[in-house]
């Protein structure tokens, strides 16, 4: 191993270690890039250790950052964030909960299934994890506990379903992934649609099973209202706004009416129309949504800029070649290498957030996967499913802390942790299904774009 590769290894270890300090990720990535560039120059100039980078890499960084800022793919990011935050304020989820609870409440496990269906609809119209988990926690968790649901099941359902927003398009994670992998956002959106629905379906099957085999954990609702035409009409009125937005965004992409960036604009405009129709679009609400959108977008772009600096220096030191040699030297075939990457991603998800894994790990393993002739959409979707588990796995699972922050008395972190275990297993089962039946991820893009 050369001196440059030793520095590359130290750089990766330093990144993982500094993440636990809680320091902003953008400064960690950019700071490590500057420090290791300086260290490489000192070793070469003062100690005659051959190195493969110099200060020229610092000037190259400016060009790379400019390329990121000019990328039309990333224009979709703030518009999807704006759409999700505005819908969070519109009250659509509350209307859906009321309608579905009246219809499914009499079924054992029906309230948890209601939360799951609402979570899928929210995921397909907002794509923001924190908002989905908090909203479902505030609306659905008290209702389930009031109807004597098991605390572990109720809290686990809210957390797991809330994380579907990171996988079901339009998802800000998929936009960032497409940029890092130089892929079509439309291909990735369509490729992730069926896997996301698959996970939602597996959750519902599990909850139905709990209702059948452990009815005391998921009893039927004690409040049973007559299901009449008025109840059905109220449910239809609640579903139509979310369905309208989903069709406007994903339908315009699938049928070729708009690019993903243009579809993001359609979604943002649709969210404005829905908010205005529900009479919640006040000046204060709009100002708050714009401010939160700007803050979230700035955080993500800051991390992306830091990642551009980090990966440029890491590759200059030979880190990508080191990772490629390490993976290809494993005593497995191409399929075994993919499995090893997914296992490593799942384990790293215990300690790192989706943004760090997407910005750093995915671009490094992507070329290896491409060299093995696997479909990039299939692999990236599986990588996304692995990253979804990172929101649920302790000690730093984001969804756990979102729920813990708003959970009613009697729901603490140990209860949420135990409630998550079955859903993590379900996600891994879903990952295995996608692994063996790659058409789940590749069929829809092929139909829309004539891809592989």
N, C-alpha and C positions, 0 to 999 in steps of 0.2 A: 504494500500500500504506500503510495507516494505521500509527500508532505501535504500537498493540496488536498488529497482525499482524507487525510487525518483531520485537517481543519474542517472539511465538509461534515465529517462525522461529529466533530465537536460542536459544530454549528447546529446540527439537528438536535443533539442532546441538550444543548443550551436552550433551544426554543422550547422543548417540552418542559424543561425545568422552570423556565421563567414564566410559563403560562400560569403556574400555580401561585405566583406572587400576586395575581389580580391586577397587574399593571396593564394599561390599554394595549390590546394586541397589535394595533398599528405601530406603536412606538417600539414594541418588542421586536417586531419583524424588521422595521427600518433600522433600528439601533444595532441589531445583530449584523445586518448587512454592512453598515459602516465600520463596526468594530473589527469584523473579520477581514474586510478589505484592507484596513490599516495594519492588522496583524500579519497578513500575507506579505505586504510590502516591507514591513520591518524585518521579517524573517529572510526575505530575499536580499534586501539591501545590506543589512547589518550582519546577517549570519550565513549568507550565501546558500540559503536553502531554495532550490528552484521552485517557483510558484507560477501558476498559470493565469493570474489576474494582476491588475494594477489599477491605478486611479482612473484609467480610461473607463472602467466599469461604472464609475460614478456618473460620468457624462452620458453613458449609454442608458442609465436609469431614466434620465429625463426624457429621452426619446421613447422608451417603453411606456412611461406614464402617460405621455401625450397620446400614444396609440390607444391606450385604455380609455382615455377621456373622449377620443374620437370614435370609439366603437359604438355603432348604432344599436347593437344588441343590448348594451347597458342602459340605453335610453328608456327601455321598458321597465327598468327597476323602480324608479321613483313613482311611475304611474301605477304599477301594481300595488306598491305600498300605499299610495294615496287611496286607491280603490278599497283595499282591505280595511284601512283605518276608518274610512267614512262609513262603510257598511257596518262596522262594529258599533257605530253610533246611531244607526238607523232604526234599531229595534226589530229587525227581521228575525233574529234568533228567538226572541221572546214570543213572537207570533207563531213561529214554527213549533216551539215547545208546547204551547197551549193546544194547538191543533192536533199534533201527533199524540200527545199524552191522553187526550180524550179518546182517540181511536185505538191506541195500543195499550193503554193503562190496564184494561181488564185481563191482559195476557200476563202470565208469569214471566218476569224479566222484561215486560213491555216498556217500562220507564227507562231502563238502561238501553234497550233497543232504540227508543225514541231519541235519547241523547246521542247514540251512535249515528242515526240517520241525520240528525241536525248537524253533527260534527262533520259528516261527509259533505253536506251541502255548504257548510261554512268553509270547509277546506277548498271546495271548488269555486268559491266566490271571494275568499279573502286571502288565504295562503299565509297567514301570520300566526305563528304558534302561540305566542304570549296572549294575544287577543282571544284566540279560540279557547284556550285552556281556562283563562279567567272568566270568560263569558259563560262557558258550559259549567264551570264551578259555581258561579253565582246563581245561575238559573236552574241547572239540573241536579246538583248535589243535594241541596236542601230538600227538594221534592222526593228524591230517592230515600234519603234518611228518614223523612217524615213517614214514608210508607214502609219503614222497617227493613230496608235493604241492608245487607251486610256492608259494614264500613269499608272493608278492604275492596270488595267488588265495586262499590259505588265510586270510590276515589280512583281506583285503577281504570275504570271505564272512562272517566272524565279525562285523565291524563293521556291515555292511549289514543282515544278518539281525537283529542285536541292536537296531537302531533301529526295527524293525517294531512294537515295543511302544508307541511313541508314537502310532501310527496305528490299529492293530487294537484295538477295544474289548475290555474296559474300559480306557480310557486316561485318565490324570490330565490330559493336555493337552486332550483333548476335553471334559472336565468344565469346565475353566477357559474354554475357547473358548465353550461353551454359555452360561456365565455372562456373559461379556463381550458376546456377541451377543444376549442375551435370547432364546435358543432352547431348545427341548426337548433335554435330554441324550439322551433315548431316540431321537429323530429322528437326532441326530448320531452316536450309537453305531451305529445300524443303517445309516446312510448311509456310514459309514467301513468297514464290515465287508467288503463286496465289493472296494472299492479296495485294502484291505490284503491280502486274499487274492490279488488281481491281481498286486500287486508280488511276493508270495511265489512265485506261479506263474512270473512272468517271471524271477526269480532261478533257479528250478529249470531252466527252459528254457535259460538261458545256461550253467549248469553242465553240463547234458547236452551242449550244443554244444561246450564245452571238452573234455569227455571224448571226443567223437567226432573233433574236428578237431585237438586238441592233447593227445593221450592222455598224453604225457610230463608234462604239467602237473597232471593229475588221474588218476593210475593207479588200477587196481583194488586193493583191499586185499590185502596179502600174506598176511594171516591169514584163511583161508577155513574157516569152520566149517559143518558140515552143518546145513541148515535142516530141522528136524523139528517135530513137534507141540509139543515142550517150548519151542523157540525162539519159535514163534508165540504160545504161551500166556504166556510171559514178556513179549512185546511188548504183548499185550492188557492184561496186568496193569499195565504201565507207562503205557499210554495212558488207561486208565479214569479214574484220579484227575483228570488234566487235563481230560478230556472231561466228567467229572461237574461240575467247577467251571464250565467254559465254558457248559454247558447250564443250570446253576443260575442264572448271572448273566444271560446274553444270552437264554436261553429264557424266563425269567420276565418279561423286558421285552417280548420279541416277542409272547408269547401273552397279554400284558395281566394277568398275575398280580401284578406288582409294578411300582412306579415305579422309575426308575433309582436313586433314593436308597435305596429299600427293597432293591433288588437288590444294592446295595453291602453292606448288612447281611447279606444272604444269602451273598454271596461271602466276607465276613470270617468268618462262622460256618462256612462250608464249608472254608475254609483251616484253621481250628482243628480241625475234625473230621479232615481229612486228616493234619495234623501229629500228632494224637493217635493215629490209626490206624497211622502209621509209627513211633510211639514216639519222636518227637523233640521232643515238646511238654514240655520241662522248665521249671522255674521260671526258670532263667537265660535260656533261649532266649526265653521269653515276655517277660521283663523287657527283654532287648536289643531285641526287635522293637518293643515299645511305646515304648522310648526313641527308637529310630531313626524310628519313625512320627511321634512328636511333633516331633522335630527337623525332619524333612522338611516336615511340615505347617506348622510355624511359619515356616519359610523361605518357603514359597509364599504363605501368608497375609500375611506381612510385605511381600512384593513386591506383592501385590494392594492392600494398604492404601496403599503408596507410589504405585501406579499410579492409584488413585482420586484422590489429591491432585493428581498430575501432570495427568491428563486433565481434571479439573475446571478447573484454572487455565488449561490450554492452550485449552480450549473457551471459557473466559471471555475469553481474549485474541483469540478468533476463529480459532484454529488449525484447527479442523475445517472452517470455511467456506473458509479459505485452501486447504486440501487438496482440498476438493470443487471449488472453482473451477478449481484447477490441473488436476485430472483431467478435468473436463468440458470444459475448453478445449483438450484434446489434439485434434489433427486426425485423430481416428479415430472410428469408431462405437462403440457400447456394447461389442461384442466386443473391439475393440482396446484399450479402457480396461481390461477384465479382464486381457488379456494383459500390459499394461504393469504392472498391480498385481502379477501373479504374477512377472514378470521382476524387478521391484524387490524383492519379497520374497525371491526366490532369491539376489539379490546381497547384500542385507542379511544373509542367513543366513551369509555368509562371516565376518561380524564380530559378529553379535548372536546370543544364545541364543533358544530357542523361547519362553521365558517373557517376555522383553522384547518380542519381536515380537507375541506374543499379547495382552499387556496394553496395549501402546501403539499398534501399527500397525493391528491388526485392528479395534478399535472405531472408528478414524478412517476407514477405508476401507469399513467395513460399511454405513453409511448411503448412501454413493455407490452401492454395488452394489445395495442395496435399491431405490434410486430408478431403477435401470436395469431393474427387473423381472426380475432373474435369481433362480433358486431359491437361497435362502440356504444350504440344506444342501449343494447342489452346489458353491457357491463356497467354503464353509468347509472342506469336505473337500479341495478343491484347495489351499487355503491350508495345510491340515495336511500335505499331501504335500510342499509346498514347504518347510515347516518341518522335515520329516524329513530333507531334504537338509542342513539346517544342522548336523546332528550329524556329517556326513561331510566337509563342505567345510573346507579349511584357511583361515585359520590357527587357528581356535578351535573346530573340530569336536569336540564332546564325546566321541563314540565313539572317536575316534582316540587320545585321551589315556587313556580308560579301558583300552583294549587295550594301549597302550604301557606302562602301569603294571604289567601282569601278564604281558606277553609273554615267552616264553623267549628265551634268548640267540640273537642272529642276526636278530631281528625288531626293527627300529628304525622311527622315524617316517617316513623317506623310503620305506621298503618299504611301510608301511601306506598312505601317501599314494598311491603308484602303484597299489596294489591296489584303492583305492577308486574310481578313475576309471571303470572299466566299470560299476560299480553305480550311480554317480551318473547316468551316461547312461541306464541302465535305468530309474531313477526318473523321469527327465525323459520317457522314452518312455511310462511309465505315466501321467504327468500329462497328456500329449497325448491318450492314449486316453480318460481320464476327461473331458477337455475336450470331445472330439467326441461321446462317448457318455455323456451326462449320466445316463442311466438306471442306469448302474453305481452311482451314488451315491444316486439318488432312488427307485428302484423298491422297495427293501425298506421304507423308511419309509412309502411309500404303501400297501403291502400291510398293514403293521402298524397304521397310524394313520389310513389313509384320507386321507393328505396329498396334495400335488400330484404 
